């Protein structure tokens, strides 16, 4: 909305001319002016006490004053948040709100005058003093609201009505009781732990306990608006309190973790600290609704859990509620320093309205401690607010004083209804403080002595609210405060006496039952892959379907020819190329009732223009999904999305999606393999370690284009060595596949195994179109994935004096020289799977070629690739290494140098 302050300094004749223009033709004036004039005309016609009513003329001077008042109202709506009393500890900075009436040309003498402009805030016959009082109460009290920058007018009007009509309505006594009860619970929990476990790290919520009342209200309001499930993501501060007082985890369960007596199933590894663990529960809200709650497990990497929560929420909406996003509410609880400082937050917010990543709006709740570790906010951000990232998607922000629980509750009620009404993101910035240092053993006075001198003297939110009720409440509120004070100390004593709590009953959801039907893997599972073949009839049905399109659809000519060539290849040689093998895997899974979801930059056609899972009509641009035809009842079972230019958030989202549904094959493809570097936190903290830390299996697939083709350092290596370094305890599967059929089987194996493992495949680029990588129909209709491929070229194993074992693209360079020189003395063995290491199969081949010297051949420099991993782990084979020289960069950027290096590797392999 416009700021009319410039109008107030204009000559009255200019105002009169504007008004006359409106009278002559309302459409000729600015819509905002028209809106004002319409309101003004109505007001003066209804209120005789206002000058200009009952047919009296309206002059320019009078209109100028009215404009000034209206401009003042607009200024409060736009900038009141800059002056709002939201900080419970210290005075706020002066950010130049410019809300003094004098700034708008209004004098003290005008305070007693009545203005028609007051109708804009529901005050039809109000003095300027009364108007200002209302504006200050609404916009500069304990809540400051940023919403006027939103361009969608219906959202602005909805918020404006809520803020000006409902924000400062007093809570009914039942809600006051509930707020005080949740504050009691939050404070009791922290007091108890502080008493019982002195000095232990718990990352307490002290100073921000109003969070508990806020979350309780969000869940209750959401349930009344149709939400069936709430998925929460948060870092460690306040997590234990949320587990106890929102999700209903018993004190006994939490205490056992403090005392080290709670030992989860650790057959796969080490577990994790108590304030990283996840939890699920079913709770009954104060309104009597049942809601499923989930708190996602997370690492200490602040905000890394955000995309995981959103992916999980999207999957639950898809699989449980028919993609009805109103039924699942994601809540992300941020810290002020992390929401401002972590780029993942920007990526997640940018995803909020994209087709592939929409979750129907996320509730962002910021526990604003005004400090990050030891860093004051002045050193932590350049923006006015930690929540300024909300502006990129025009998400409203409600800044609220954490010492006013009733204001916080009103804010989250409005925010929850807004999310349900518009399915859009919204932020609540609850400004509070942190009672202790970063952890309970840290002394915050080392770095903020003045701030913590104030905090030391400051009552906690429960005490503050009790005093408010005693001093300002009616008799019933005062009695409530006394009653709850007594109950508080009784409950605390019960906790100290370790009165037993009963865990909440929980009914498992269908996806959770699917997970329970699976089992943990054993080393024996990786000795040979299961049968993943399909029948010949099914192969032909799927292949034929993939190569067709609707009669009224006209694909691009190049695409049409490409598909026709695939049909000709199959008719002539009964072979299919790499892309067709991939799509056959997806089609076959969908035909079996599974789902497939894929995302990444340009995945619909493929970075290298090979996939063409989605084709477009050259005349209408309409999309045609080549795979959905194989699903039941025309249901969209193959979901494929070109992602935003993000790796971190998108991979996290896909991991979360796969975490929710074990019957979905979920894939993320990097545009180039080393772009996965940008998602390293998700790889390190979730993909490679979640089963060990949190006992959470996941079958997400990463496709990382990899291979040395002279394209320079950034487009050659997907950093195989980094993934192999993360491998232990059969935590994930690393493959570097060379044939279409083996890729087909690897993908199908993901959902055939009676367990789930992340799969990281180092995918070809140029070899996507290499005829040697194409596969015969018989390779799809028989057997399964081959971890190791023996040499079919050599005729006599005893005549072999040298074995070159390798992985990926370099195999074809070696095989070309072998065939060209007809080298029967050299066998080439392909390792299609590097982890879990197929030791038994390699040992059998080592014995088969007993007269040979073995060499590992790789394209990567010696300090990269699989060389060091194999040296450390492959003990049954005695081998040398042939590679590029050690290098700081992954590859040369000069094509001639690349060609020379590649030739040296191949020549050396056959000459030494």
N, C-alpha and C positions, 0 to 999 in steps of 0.2 A: 504494500500500500504506500501511497505517496505521502511525503512530508510536505505540509502546506506552509511551512514557516516563511517561505519567501513571499507568500501571498500577504502575510500579515504586515509586511513592510511596504506594500504597494499602495498607490493612491486610491481612495474610495471610489473614484470614477471608474477605475479599472475593474473593481469588484462589481460595480453596478453593470458595467458592460458585459461581464461574464454572466451575471444573473439574467440580464435581458436576453442574452443569447440563448440561455436555457429556456426562458419563457417562450421565446419564438420557436425554437426547435431544440428539444431536449437531446436529440441525437447529435447535435453539432458540438457539444462540449465533452470534455474528457469524462470518461465513465466515473471516475472517482468524484469529480466535481458534481456530476449529475446525481450521484448517490447522495451527496451532501445536500444539494438543493432540494431533492425530493424529501429528504428527512426534515429539512428546515421548513419547507412549505407545510408539511403535515403537522409539525410541532406547533407552528405559530397559529395554524387554523384550529388546533385543539386546546390551546392554552392561552386564554385571554390575558393572563398576567404578563405574557411575553411581548415586548414591544414588536409591533408589526402585525399583531393578531387582529381579528375582526375587521379585516379589510383595510386596515391602516397601511400606508405605504411603507416599504422597506427600503431604507436608503443605503448607500454604499458604506458609510461609516459603521452602521449597525452590522451589515454583512461582514465587514472586515473583522469586527470583534468576534462574530460567530465563527468565522474561519479560524481565527486565532485559537478559540477554545477547541474547535474540532482538531486543529493541528496539534494542540497540546495533548488531546486524547490519543491521537495517532502516535505521538512521540512516546507516550507512556507505553503503548502497545509494542512499539518497536524497540525502545531503548530502556524501558523500566528495569529490565533484568540487570542492567549495569549498575543500578543503584539499590537493588533488592538486598534485604538483610539476611543473606544466606550463610554467612560464616559465623559459627557459634563461638569461635575462639578469639579472632582478631578482626580489627577493622578492615573493611575491604578497600582495595585501591580505588582511587577516583579515576574512572575511565571516561570521563567527559560525557555524561549522559545528556547534559543540557536540558534539564526539565524544569528550570526556574520559569515561572509564568512571564517574567520580564523578558526572557529570550523571545517570547512570542508576542511582545507588545502589549501585554496585559499588566495593568497596574494594581496596586493594593486597593484602590477605590473600586475596582471591578469585582472584588471578592464577594460582595453582597448582592451583585446583580444576577438576575436569572438569565440563563441562556438556553435557547432551543437546542443547541448542539449537544446538550446533555442527554438528549434522547439516544444518541449513539451508544451510550452505556446504560440505557434503561432508566434514565433520570429525566423525565419529561419536563419538570418544572423545578429545576434545581439551581441553586446559586453556584457561582464559580467555586466558592469555598467547599461546598458539599461535593461538587464534581471532583475537585482535587483530592479531597479526603477519600472518596471512593477509589480513585485511580491509585493513590498511594497504598491503600489497603490491598487492592487487587494486584498491582504490578510491582510494588516496591516493598512488600511485606516480607514474609519468610520464604516466599517463592518468587523466582524470576523466570519468566518464560520467553524463550526464543521461538517465534513461529511466524512472524510477519514476512519473512523472506520466502515463504512457501509460495509457489506460483499457482498451485491448484486451489482455486478460490473456495471450493466447497470444503476443503480441509481447514483453511484459515477460518472460515465462518463457524465450522463445527468446534474448533478449539476455542475461538473467541467466546462463543456461547458458554462452553463448559467453564472456562476460566472466570468469566465475569459473572456467571450465575451460580456456579457450584463450588468453586475452589475454596472459598472461605466460609461456607456453610458449616456450622458446628456439627460434630459427629454425634449421632444418637448414643445413648448411654450404653447400649449393647456393644457398639463398636469401640467405645472408650474402654470398656471392660476387656475386650479382645486385644486391643492395642497394649494395654497395661500387662495383660497376661503374657503376651509374646515378649514384651520388654523384660518382664520378670524372668522368663525362661532364658533369654539371651544373656542377661547379667548373671543369673545363678550359675549358668554353665561356666562362664569365665571365672567367676569367683571360686567355684569349686575346684577347677583345674589349677588355678593359681595357688590354692591352699594345699591341694593334695599332691600336685606334681611341680613343686617349686623348681624353677630354673630350667624345666624342660621346654623345648621349642614347641609352640602350638600355633603361632601366628594368630594371636587372639584378635577378636572383633571389638575389643574394648574401645569405646569412643564412637563406634559405629553400630551399636546393638539395634538401633532402629531398623537396620537391614532386615531383621527377623520379622518385625511387624510388617515391613514393606512387602517382603516375599509372601508372607501369609495372605496379605490382602490381594496381591497380584493373582495368586492361585485361586482364591475364592472368587474374585471378580471374573477371572478367565473361565472358571467352571460354569458360572452363571451365564456366560456368553458362548457356550458350546465347546469349550476346550476339554478334551478327554485326557490329554497327556502333556506334561511339561518336561522339557529337557533343559537341564541347567549346565552351564559351563562356567567354571571360575577357577582362579588360581588358589593359592593356599590360605591367604588371610581370611579368617572367618569361616573357613571350610568346615571345620569340626563343629562349629556352632550351627551352621546350616544343616549338616548331617543330623545333628541331635534334635533340633527344634523345628525343622521344616520337613525333612524326610523321615523322621521318626526312628533313626538309628539309636539303639539303646545306649545308655551310659555304660552299661556292662561291656557291650561290644567295643566301645571306644576306649574304655579303661584297659581292656585286655591288650589293645594295641599299644597303649602307653607303657604297659608293664612287660611287653614283649612276649605275652603268653598266647596271643592270637597268631597262629601259624597257618596261613592259607596253604592250599596245595602248591608246594614248591618243587614238585618233581621236575619242572622245567626251568627252575632258576631261583633267583634271589629275592623276589618280591620287591616292595617299595615302601617308603615311609608313609605313616598314617595319614598325613595331610595331602596325599596325592591320590588316594583310593577313590573309586567310584561306588555308587550305591543305587539300588532301585527300591521303590516302595509304592504302596497304594495308600492314599490318605483320604479321609472323609473331611470335606471342607466344613466350615461353620454353617454353610447353607445346606449341608446334607448331601452334597454331590461327591462322587468318588472320582479321584483323579490319580492317574499313574504318574509318578515322579521318577526322574532319572537324573543323577549327577554323574557326568562323564568323568572317567579318570583322566588325570592330566600330569604333565611333568612340571618342573619348576620354570620352564620357559614360558614367561608370562604371555598370555593371549594365544599361545599355540593351539589351545583346545578349541578356539572359536570356530574355525571352519569344520572341525570334527563334529561339533555339536550340530552345526547347520546341516551337514551331510547326513548325520544320523536322523535329524528331524525330518528332512526331506524323504528319506527312505521309509520312515515310519508312516508318514502321511501317504506315501505311495502304496505301501503294502497293507496297511491296516485300515486306512480311511478313504480309499479310492481317490487319492491325491487331493483330498479336501483339507486345505491347509489350516482352516479355522479350527480343526480338531487338535492340532499339535502346536504348542507354543514354545519356541526356543527363547531362553533367557540367558544372556551373557552378562556375567557380573565382572566388571572391570575394576582395576585400580586406576586412580587418576594419572599417575605417572606412566603406566603402561598403555593406557588408551591413547595418550598423547604421543608416546615415544615409539610404539611398536608398529611397524609398517603393515603387519598382518591385519590390523584393525581396518586400515584404509582398504585393503584388498577385500576383506569380508563385507564391508559396507558397500563397496562398489559392486559386489555380486548381488546385492539384495533384490534387485528388480529384474535380473536376467532370467530368461526362460529356463535355462538349465540348472539354476541355483536358487531360485525363488523358494522361500519357505513361508510365504504369507506374512512376512514381517517379523523382525526380531526385537525383543525388549532388551535394551541395553541399560543395565543398572550400574552406575559408577559409585563405588564406595570411595569418596574423595577425601583421603586423609591429608591432603595438602602437602604431601611429602612422599618421595620415593626413595626407599632405603635410607640414605642420609641427605638426599638432595631436595632442597626447597623448590617450590614450583617456579620461582623466578629463574632458576637454572635448568628447569626441566622442559620448558616449552616456550615458544615464541608467541603462540596464539593467546588470546584473552582467556580462553577456557580450554580445559583438557578435552572437552567434547566437541571442539570446533570441527572435527572430521565429519560430524553429522551433517554439516552444511552441504557436502558434496552430493547428497541425495535428498536434500531439503527435508531432513528428518527433524521434527521439532525437539527441543530440549527443555526439560523442566528442571531448573536449578532449585534445590530446596535445602533448607537448614535442617541438618540431621538432629538437632535438639528440639525440633517441633514435630513430634510423631504424628500429630493429626494432619499437619500440612503434608508430611511425607505420604501418609495414607491417601489423602485426597489426590495427590499427584499421581500415585501409581494406579489409582482407580481410573482416573482420566486416561492415563497412558495405555492401560490395558484395553479399555473400551475403544480407544483410537486405533490400536493395532487390529482389533477385531472388525472395526468398521471399515478401515481402509486397507487392511493387509499390508501395512507399511512399517518400516522401522521407526522407533521412537527411543529417545534417551532420557533417563532420569539421572541427574547429577546430584547425589546426596552429599552435601558438604558436611564433613564431620572432622574427626581427628583420630590419631593413633595414640593410645594411652602409653604404650611401651615403645621400645625401639623396633627395629626391623624384626627382631625376635626377642623373646623374653629375657635373654641373657645379654642384650645389647643396650648400652647406655646412650639414649638419644641426646643427652645434654652435651655430649662432646661436640656436636655440630650445631644444635639448635637450643642453646641454653635459654634464650628469652621465650621462645615458643613453648618449651616444655615447662618453664616456670608457670605459664598461664594454664597449661593442661593439668599440672599437678593440683591446682586449686579448683579445677572445674568439676562440677558434679557430673556423674554419668547420666545418660539419657533417661534411664528409669527414675532416678532421683529428681531430675529436672521436671519430668512429667508429673510425678507425684506432687511436687510442690506447686506446679501449675494448677492441678486439680484442687488442691487444698485451698489455694488462694483465689482462684477464679471460677472454680466449678460451682454448680448449684449443690444443694444439700446431698442429693443422691450421688453426685460425682465425688464429693468429699468423703462420703461413707465408703464408696468404692475404693478410694485411695487407701483409707485406713484398713479396709478388709484385705486388699491385695498386699499391703505392706506386711501384715501378719502372715499371710499365706507364703509370701516370699521367703521369710526366714524359716518357716516350717518346711518348705520344699528344699531349701538349701541343707537343712539338718538331715532330711531324709536322704539326700544324696551322700552326705558325709557318713551316714549310717549304712550306706549302700543298700537302700531299699530296692528290691528287685523290680525291674521293668519287664513287661512282656513285649517281645518283638511284635510288630504289626503283622497281621496275616497278609499274605501276598499270593495273588493268582497269576501264574505265568502267562504271558501273551504268546500268540502263535509263533512269532519269530524266535522268541526265547525257547520255546519247545523244539523248534528246528535246531537251534544251537545245542540243546541238551541231547538231541538224538545223535550228535557227532561225538567223537572221542579225541583224545590227545594222540598225536602221532608217536610212533616208536621207531627206532633206527631200522627195524626190519621193513618198515613201509617204504623205504627208499632204495631197497635192493633191486627192485624191478617195478615198473609202473603198471597200473591196472589196465585192463582192456578198455579202450575208448573208441573202438571202431563203430561204424554204422553200417547198416546193410547196403548192398548195391542199389536196391530199389529206392531206399531213402536217399542215398547219395544222388541218384539221377533226378529224383523229384525235387530236391533242394537246388541242385545245379540248374535245372530247367527253369525253376521259379526265379532264381536270381538273375537270369539272363532275359527276363521278360519285363514288360511294363504295361500299364493300362492302354487301351486302344486310343483314348483321347489325349494321350500324353506324348509329347514329342521331345525326346532328349536332345541335348546339344550334339551336333554331328560328330565331333571328336569322341564324345563318350559313347555314342551309338556304335561307331566303328570299333572302339576299344572293346566293347562287349561282344560285338560280332566276331572279332578276332579270337576272343576267348572261346567262343563256341566252336570256331573252326579248329582251334588247337585241340580241343577235346575230341571233336569228331575225327580228326586225323590221327591223334596220338594217344587218346584217352588220358591226357594229362591236364592238370590245372596249374595256374600260376600262384604266386605267393598270396596276392590279395584275395583271390577266389578261395584259396584254402582257409584263409582267415575268416571270410564271411560265411563259409560253410560251417565253421565251428560255431559261430554265433547262431546261425539259422538252425543247426541241429539241436543246440541247447534250448532254444525257444520252442522248437517243436516238441521237446520233452517237458514243457511246462515251466522252464526256468526263465529268468529275466537277464538281460544284458544291458549294462549302462556303460557308456564310453564318453570321455570328454578329453579336451586338450585343444591346443591351438590348431585349427584347420583339420580336425580329425574327420569331418564328414567326407571330404575328398581325399584326405591324407596329405601331409606336408609334401610328399613327393608325387602327388597326383596319381596315386595307385589304388586307393581304397574304393572311392566312389560308392560308399554305402548309401549316401543320399545323392540322387541326381535331380537335375532341374529341367523344367520345360523351357526350351529356348525362346518361346513366345510369351508365356505367362509368368515365368520365373517360379512357378509352383514346384514345391519339393515332392519327390517320391522316395519313400523309404523302401529299399529293396528287400528288407528282411522281415518287416512286421507281418507280412502275409502269412508267415508260418506260425504265428501265435494263435491262441484260442480266441474265438469270437471277436476278431479284429482288434483285440486289445493291444495297446502300444507296449509291447514287451521289449522291443529294441529301442533304447533311448540313447541318442547320440547327440552331443552338443559341442559346437565350436566354443571354446572357453574364452574368457577375457585373457589378456596377456599377463597371466599370473601362473606361477608354479606353486608357491608356498600354500596359498589359500585353496587353490583348486585341488591339489593333491590331498590336502587335509580334508576337504569336503568329500572327495571320493573315498578316502579311508573311512570317514564317518559313515558314509552310505553303506559300504561293505560291512562295517561293524554291526549294522542294524539287521542285515538280511543275508544269511548264509547261502540262500538259494539264488542269489543274483551274482552274475559274473561282472565285476566292476573294474573298469580299466581306465588308466590315464596314460596318454601318450605325450611324451615331450616332443617339441618341434625338432630339437636336436638333443642328443642324449645328455650332454653336459649342462643343459638348462636345468636339469634336476638339482644342480648345485643350489639354486634358489629355494629349493624345498628341503634343504638338508635337515632342518629341525624336525620336520615331520618324519623323515626317513630314520633319523637317529632315535627320536623319542617315542615314536609310535610304531612304525612299520617293522623295524628290526628288533624292538625290545618289549612291545606291549604284552606278548604272551608270557614272557619271563616276569615282567613287573606286575602285571594286573590279571594274569590268567585269561586274557582276552584274545581268542583266535581272530584272524582276519585273512580273507582271501583276495585282497586287492592286487591288481596286476599293473605293473609299470612297464611300458614299452619305451625303450630308450635307444633311438637310432645311434649306431656305433659302427665304425669302420674307417680305416685310413684310405682316403681317396684323393688326397691333395687339396682338401678344402680348408686347411689351416687349423690352428689350435682350438678354436671354438666349435668346430664342426666335425671333429674326428673322434674324440674319446668321450664316452659316457662315464668315465672314471670307474671302470670295473674294479680296480684295486680297492676303492673305498667301500664298495658293497661287500667284497669278499672279506675285508678286514672286520666288518660288522657281523660276519657269519659265525655262529656257534650254536650248539644245542638244537640243531635242525630248525633254526628260527625262521628261515625263509629259503626260497628256491631261486637260484641264479642260473639262468640259461643263456646260451649264445647259439641260436638255432640256425640251421643252414638249409632246411627244406620246407616246402609248403605243408607237406603232410605232417612233419614233426611239430610244426607250429600248431596245426589243427589239433593234434593230440595233446599238446601241452595246455592249450586253452580248455579243452574238454576235461582234462585231468583235474583242473582246479575245482570243478564241481562234482567230480566222480569220487575223489578221495573221501574217506569217512572223517576227515578233519579239514581244516582250512589253513593254508600257508600263503603269505605274500609271495608273488612271483615277480621277479625282475628279469625281463628278457632284454638282451642287448640285440636290438633289431637291425636288419640290413637296410641299406639305402640303395646304392646302385644294384645290389643283388636282388632287389625286388623284381627286377625284370630280367635277371639272369636265367637263361633256359635251364641251366644245370640245377637250379633251385626248384624247378617245377616238379610235381609229383604225379605218379600214375594213380589211377582210381583204386588199384589194389592196395595202395599204401593207406588209403582212408578206410577201407572196408575190412582191414585185418589189423590185429595187434593193438599197440598203444605207443606211447612216447618212448623213444630210444635215447637213453642217457648217453650212450657211447655208440658210435657208428664205425664199424671195422672197414678196412679197405677191401672193396670188391674188385679192384683192378689187378692186384697181384694174384698169381696163380698158385704159388708154392711158398708157404710160410717159412719153411726151412731154408729157403734161398734168400730170405730177407736179412740183410745185414744192418739195416738202419730203419728205425721207426721214428717218423715225425708225428708227434701228437700235438694237436692244436685245437683252436676253437674259433668259430665264426668265419668271417670273410677271407682270412688268409688261407683257409683250406682250398678255396678255388684257385688261388694263385699257385699254390703248391701242386694241386692236382693237374693243372694245365701243363706245368713243366714235366711232371711225371709221365703224363700221356704223350707229350711231344717227344720226349726222349726214350719212351718205352722202358722206364726204369722198374724192372721187376724186383730189383734188390732193395727198393725203398718202399715201405708201407706208410700210408698216411691214415692216422686214426683221429677221428673227430670226437671231441668232448662237447656234446650238446648241452650237458648239464655240469656246471662247475661246483655247485653246492645244492643239496648235500653231495659230497664227493662220491662218485660211483666206484669206490675202492675195489670191490669184488670183481666188477667187470673189467677194470683196468688190470687187476692182478691176473685175471684169466688171459687177457691179451698179452701181458708181459711174459707169461709162460708159453703162450702160443708162439710168439716171436722170440724164442729163447736164445737164438744166435745173433740177435740184433742189439745195436747200441741205440738208446732212446734219447731223443732231443725234444724239449718243449719249444715250439716255434710260436712267436707272437709278434704282432705288428707294433705293439706299444713299446715305449722305451723300457729298459730293464727295471727301472724303479717304479714302473706302473704295470697295468695289466695283471695277469694271474700268476706271474712268475714267483714272486715271494710267497704268495699263498700256497702254491703247490710245493715249494721247497719246505715249507713249514708243516704241511699236512699230508703230502703224498709220500709215505715211507716205503710202500711196497714196490716202487719203481725207482730205479737208479737212473737219473737223467741229467743231461746238460741243458743249457738254455741258449736259444738263438733269438735275438731281438734287436731293436734299435739301441743305440747307446743311451745311458742315463741322461735325462733331460729335465730342465725346470719347467718347460712348456710341454704340453701333450704332443704337439706335432709342429712341423714346419709350415710356414705360410706360403712357401714357394713350390709350385707344382713340379718343376724340374728336380729340385732337391728331393721332394717326396718320391718321385719315380726312381731316382737313383738309390735312395734308401731302401725302397721296397724291393728293387732288383737285387740289392746286396743281401737282403734277408733270404730271398728265395735261392739265390745262387749259393750262399753259404750253407743253407740247409742240405743242398744236394752234393756239395763238394767236400765238406769236412768228413 
